[in-house]
Amino acid sequence: MNDASDVRIELFRDEKNSTSKYGIVHSEREILNRDDKEPFYFANFPLSEKAKKLEVVITWKEKGSDRSYQERFTFSQD
């Protein structure tokens, strides 16, 4: 994988009695590379004890390319 640009991280949680999801977007560091010594940090995301799912969507482009990539992770609890 080459260096990434236009990095965007989105977190979504389910809302009780709603089909809508509550989310936040973090794009403070838009460029990441393999040699970064610092981890990727961002503010706390409030997650209700009643929430059953947390979805994380990461989108990026390879530096110097217009092609977009996306990775999606869903964490569930019963």
C-alpha distances in whole Angstrom, upper triangle without the diagonal:
4,7,8,12,15,14,17,18,21,23,26,29,32,35,39,41,38,36,34,31,31,28,26,23,22,20,21,18,16,13,11,9,9,12,14,17,18,17,17,21,23,27,28,28,32,32,35,37,38,34,33,29,26,24,20,18,15,14,12,11,8,10,13,12,15,13,13,11,13,14,17,19,23,25,29,32,35
4,6,10,13,13,16,18,21,24,27,30,33,37,40,42,39,37,35,32,32,28,26,23,21,19,20,16,14,11,9,7,8,11,13,16,18,17,17,21,23,27,29,29,33,33,37,38,39,36,35,31,28,25,22,19,16,14,11,9,6,7,9,10,13,12,13,12,15,16,19,21,25,27,31,34,38
4,7,10,10,14,16,20,22,26,29,32,35,39,41,38,36,34,31,30,26,24,21,18,16,16,13,11,7,6,4,7,9,10,14,15,15,14,18,20,24,26,27,30,31,35,37,38,34,34,30,27,24,21,18,15,13,10,9,6,5,9,10,13,13,13,13,15,16,19,21,25,27,31,34,37
4,7,7,10,13,16,19,22,26,29,32,35,38,35,33,30,27,26,23,21,17,15,12,14,10,8,6,5,6,9,12,11,15,15,14,13,16,18,21,24,24,27,28,32,34,35,31,31,27,24,21,18,15,11,10,6,6,5,5,9,9,11,11,10,10,12,13,16,19,22,24,28,31,35
4,5,9,12,15,19,22,26,29,31,35,37,34,32,29,26,25,22,19,16,14,10,12,9,6,4,6,9,12,14,13,17,16,16,14,16,17,21,23,23,27,28,32,34,35,32,32,28,24,22,18,15,12,9,6,5,6,5,8,9,10,11,10,11,12,15,17,20,23,26,29,32,36
4,6,10,13,17,19,23,26,28,32,34,31,29,26,23,22,19,16,13,11,8,10,8,5,6,9,12,15,17,16,19,18,17,14,16,16,19,22,21,25,26,30,32,33,29,30,26,23,20,16,13,10,8,5,6,9,8,11,10,10,11,9,10,11,14,16,19,22,24,28,31,34
4,7,10,14,17,20,23,26,30,32,29,27,24,21,20,17,14,11,9,6,9,7,5,6,7,11,14,16,14,17,15,14,11,13,13,16,19,18,22,23,26,29,30,26,26,23,19,17,13,11,7,6,4,7,9,10,13,13,13,13,10,10,10,11,14,16,19,21,24,28,31
4,7,10,13,17,20,22,26,28,25,23,20,18,16,13,11,7,6,5,8,8,7,10,11,14,17,19,17,19,17,15,11,13,12,14,16,15,19,20,23,26,26,23,23,20,16,14,10,8,6,5,6,10,13,14,16,16,15,14,11,11,9,11,12,14,16,19,22,25,28
4,7,10,14,17,20,23,26,23,21,18,15,14,10,8,6,5,6,9,10,10,12,12,15,17,20,17,19,17,14,10,11,10,12,13,12,15,16,20,22,23,20,20,16,13,11,7,6,5,7,9,13,15,17,20,19,18,17,13,12,10,10,10,11,13,15,19,21,25
4,7,10,13,16,20,22,19,18,15,11,10,7,6,4,6,9,12,13,13,16,16,19,21,23,21,22,20,17,13,13,11,12,13,10,13,14,17,20,20,17,17,14,10,8,6,5,6,9,12,15,18,20,23,22,20,19,15,14,11,11,10,11,12,14,16,19,23
4,7,10,13,16,19,17,16,13,9,8,5,5,7,8,12,14,16,16,19,19,22,23,25,23,24,21,17,14,13,11,11,11,8,10,10,13,16,16,13,14,10,7,6,5,6,9,12,15,19,22,23,26,25,24,22,18,17,13,12,10,10,10,11,13,16,19
4,7,9,13,15,13,12,10,6,5,4,7,9,12,15,18,19,20,22,22,25,26,29,26,27,24,21,18,17,14,14,13,9,10,9,12,14,14,10,11,8,6,5,7,8,12,14,18,21,24,26,29,27,26,24,20,19,15,14,11,10,9,10,12,14,17
4,7,10,13,11,11,9,6,5,6,9,12,15,18,21,23,23,26,25,28,29,31,29,30,27,23,20,19,16,15,13,9,9,7,8,11,10,7,8,6,5,6,9,12,15,18,21,25,28,30,33,31,30,28,24,22,18,17,13,12,10,10,10,12,14
4,7,9,8,8,7,5,6,9,12,15,18,22,24,26,26,29,29,32,33,35,33,33,30,27,24,23,20,19,16,13,12,9,9,11,9,6,7,6,7,9,12,14,18,20,24,28,31,33,35,34,32,30,26,24,20,19,15,14,11,11,10,12,13
4,6,6,7,7,6,7,10,14,17,20,23,26,28,29,32,32,35,36,38,35,36,33,29,26,25,22,20,18,14,12,10,9,11,8,7,9,9,10,12,15,17,21,23,27,30,34,36,38,36,34,33,29,27,24,22,19,18,15,15,13,14,15
4,6,8,9,9,11,14,17,21,24,27,29,32,32,35,35,38,39,41,39,39,36,32,30,28,25,23,20,17,14,12,10,11,7,7,9,11,13,15,18,21,24,27,30,34,37,39,42,40,38,36,32,31,27,25,22,20,17,16,14,14,14
4,7,9,11,12,16,20,23,26,29,32,34,35,38,38,41,42,44,41,42,39,36,33,31,28,26,24,20,18,16,13,14,11,11,12,14,16,18,21,23,26,29,32,36,39,41,43,41,39,37,34,32,29,27,24,23,19,19,17,17,16
4,5,8,10,14,17,20,24,27,29,32,32,35,35,38,39,42,39,40,37,34,31,29,26,25,23,19,17,15,14,16,13,11,12,13,15,16,19,20,24,26,29,33,36,38,40,38,36,34,30,29,26,25,21,21,18,18,17,17,17
4,7,10,13,17,19,23,25,29,31,30,33,33,36,38,40,38,39,37,33,30,29,26,25,23,19,18,16,16,18,15,13,13,12,14,14,17,18,22,23,27,30,33,36,38,35,33,31,27,26,23,22,19,19,16,17,16,17,18
4,7,10,13,16,19,22,25,27,27,30,31,34,35,38,35,37,34,31,27,26,23,22,21,17,16,15,15,17,15,12,13,12,13,13,15,16,19,21,24,28,31,33,35,33,30,29,25,24,21,21,18,18,16,17,16,18,19
4,6,10,13,16,19,22,24,24,27,28,31,32,34,32,33,30,27,24,22,20,19,17,13,13,12,12,15,13,10,11,10,10,9,12,13,16,18,22,25,29,31,33,31,29,27,23,22,19,18,15,15,13,14,14,16,18
4,7,11,14,17,20,22,23,26,26,29,31,33,30,31,28,25,22,20,17,15,14,10,10,10,11,14,13,11,13,11,10,10,12,13,16,18,22,25,28,30,32,31,29,28,24,23,20,19,16,16,14,15,15,17,19
4,7,10,13,16,18,19,22,22,26,27,30,27,28,25,22,18,17,14,13,12,9,10,10,13,16,16,13,14,12,10,9,9,10,13,15,18,22,25,26,29,28,26,25,21,20,17,16,14,14,13,14,16,18,21
4,7,10,12,15,16,19,20,23,25,27,24,25,22,19,15,14,11,10,10,8,10,11,14,18,18,15,17,15,12,11,10,11,12,14,17,20,23,24,27,26,24,24,20,19,17,16,15,15,15,16,18,20,23
4,7,9,12,12,15,16,20,22,24,21,23,20,17,14,13,10,10,12,10,13,15,18,21,22,18,20,17,14,12,10,9,10,11,13,17,20,21,23,22,21,21,17,16,14,15,14,15,16,17,20,22,26
4,6,8,9,12,13,17,19,21,18,19,16,14,10,9,7,9,11,11,14,16,19,22,24,21,22,19,15,14,11,11,10,11,12,16,18,19,21,21,20,20,17,16,15,15,15,16,17,19,21,24,27
4,6,6,9,11,15,18,19,16,18,15,14,10,10,9,11,14,14,18,20,23,26,27,24,25,22,18,16,13,12,10,10,10,13,16,15,18,18,18,18,15,15,14,15,16,17,20,21,24,27,30
4,6,9,11,14,17,18,15,16,13,13,9,9,8,11,14,15,19,21,25,27,29,26,27,24,21,19,16,15,13,13,13,15,17,16,19,20,20,21,18,18,18,18,19,20,22,24,27,29,33
4,6,7,11,14,14,11,13,11,11,8,9,10,13,16,17,21,23,27,29,31,28,29,26,22,20,17,16,13,13,11,13,14,13,17,18,18,19,17,17,17,17,19,20,23,24,27,30,34
4,7,10,14,15,13,16,14,13,11,12,13,16,19,19,23,25,28,31,32,29,30,26,23,20,17,15,12,10,9,10,11,10,13,14,15,15,14,14,15,16,18,20,23,25,28,31,34
4,7,11,12,10,13,13,13,11,13,15,18,21,22,26,27,31,33,35,31,32,28,25,22,18,17,13,12,9,9,10,8,11,13,14,15,14,14,15,16,19,21,24,26,30,32,36
4,7,8,7,10,10,10,9,12,14,18,21,22,25,27,30,32,34,31,31,27,24,21,18,16,12,12,10,10,10,9,13,14,16,16,15,14,15,15,18,19,23,24,28,31,35
4,5,6,9,10,11,11,15,17,21,24,25,28,29,33,35,36,33,33,30,26,24,20,19,15,14,12,12,10,9,13,15,17,17,16,15,17,17,20,21,25,26,30,33,36
4,6,8,10,11,12,16,19,23,25,26,29,30,34,35,37,34,33,30,27,25,21,20,16,16,14,14,12,12,16,17,20,19,18,17,18,17,20,21,25,26,30,32,36
4,6,9,11,13,16,19,23,25,27,31,32,35,37,39,36,36,32,29,27,24,23,19,19,17,17,15,14,17,19,22,22,21,20,21,21,24,24,28,28,32,35,38
4,6,8,9,13,16,19,22,24,27,29,32,34,36,33,33,30,27,25,21,21,18,18,16,17,16,15,18,20,22,22,21,20,20,20,22,23,26,27,30,33,36
4,7,10,12,16,19,21,24,27,28,32,33,36,33,33,31,27,26,23,23,20,21,19,20,19,18,22,24,26,26,25,23,23,22,24,24,27,27,31,32,36
4,7,9,12,15,18,20,24,25,29,30,33,30,31,28,25,24,20,21,18,19,18,20,20,19,23,24,26,26,24,22,22,21,23,22,25,25,28,30,34
4,6,10,13,15,17,21,22,25,27,29,27,27,24,21,20,17,18,15,17,17,19,19,19,23,24,25,25,22,20,20,18,19,19,21,21,25,26,30
4,7,11,13,14,18,20,23,25,27,24,25,22,18,18,14,15,12,14,14,17,17,18,21,22,23,22,20,18,17,16,17,17,19,19,23,25,29
4,7,9,12,15,17,21,23,25,23,24,21,18,17,14,15,14,16,17,19,21,21,24,25,26,25,22,21,19,18,18,18,19,19,22,24,28
4,7,9,12,15,18,21,23,20,22,20,16,16,13,14,14,16,17,20,22,22,25,26,26,25,22,21,19,18,18,17,19,19,21,23,27
4,6,10,12,16,18,21,19,21,19,16,16,14,16,16,18,20,23,25,26,29,29,29,28,25,24,22,21,20,19,19,19,21,22,26
4,6,9,12,15,17,16,18,16,13,15,14,16,17,20,22,25,27,28,31,31,31,30,27,25,22,21,19,18,18,17,19,19,23
4,6,10,13,14,12,15,13,10,12,11,14,15,18,21,25,27,28,31,31,30,29,25,24,21,19,17,16,15,14,16,17,20
4,6,10,12,10,13,13,11,13,14,17,19,22,24,28,31,32,35,34,33,32,28,27,24,22,19,18,16,15,16,16,18
4,7,8,7,9,9,8,11,13,16,19,22,25,29,31,33,36,35,34,32,29,26,23,21,18,16,14,12,12,12,15
4,5,5,9,10,10,14,16,19,22,25,28,32,35,36,39,38,37,35,32,30,26,24,21,18,16,14,13,12,14
4,6,8,10,11,15,18,21,24,27,31,34,37,39,42,41,40,38,34,31,28,25,22,19,16,14,12,10,11
4,6,9,11,15,18,21,24,27,31,35,37,39,42,41,40,38,34,31,28,25,22,19,16,14,12,10,10
4,6,8,11,14,17,21,24,27,31,34,36,39,37,36,34,30,28,24,22,18,16,12,11,9,8,10
4,7,10,14,17,20,23,27,30,33,35,38,37,35,33,29,27,23,20,17,14,10,8,6,5,6
4,6,10,13,16,20,23,27,29,32,35,33,32,29,25,23,19,16,13,10,7,6,4,7,9
4,7,10,13,17,20,24,26,28,31,30,29,27,23,20,17,14,11,8,6,5,7,9,12
4,7,10,13,17,20,23,25,28,26,25,23,19,17,13,11,7,6,4,6,9,12,15
4,7,10,13,17,20,22,25,23,22,20,17,14,10,8,6,5,6,8,12,15,18
4,7,10,14,17,19,22,20,19,17,13,11,7,6,5,6,9,12,15,18,21
4,7,11,13,15,18,17,16,14,11,8,6,5,6,9,12,14,18,21,24
4,7,10,13,15,13,12,11,7,6,4,7,9,12,15,18,21,24,28
4,7,9,12,10,10,9,6,5,7,9,12,15,18,21,24,28,31
4,6,8,6,7,6,5,6,9,12,15,18,21,24,28,31,35
4,6,5,8,7,8,8,11,14,17,20,24,26,30,33,37
4,6,8,9,10,12,15,17,20,23,26,29,33,36,39
4,7,9,11,13,17,19,23,26,29,32,36,39,42
4,6,8,11,14,17,21,24,27,30,34,37,41
4,6,10,13,17,20,23,26,30,33,36,39
4,7,10,14,17,20,24,27,30,34,37
4,7,11,13,17,20,23,27,30,33
4,7,10,14,17,20,23,27,30
4,7,10,13,17,20,23,26
4,7,10,13,17,20,23
4,7,10,13,17,20
4,7,10,14,17
4,6,10,13
4,7,10
4,7
4
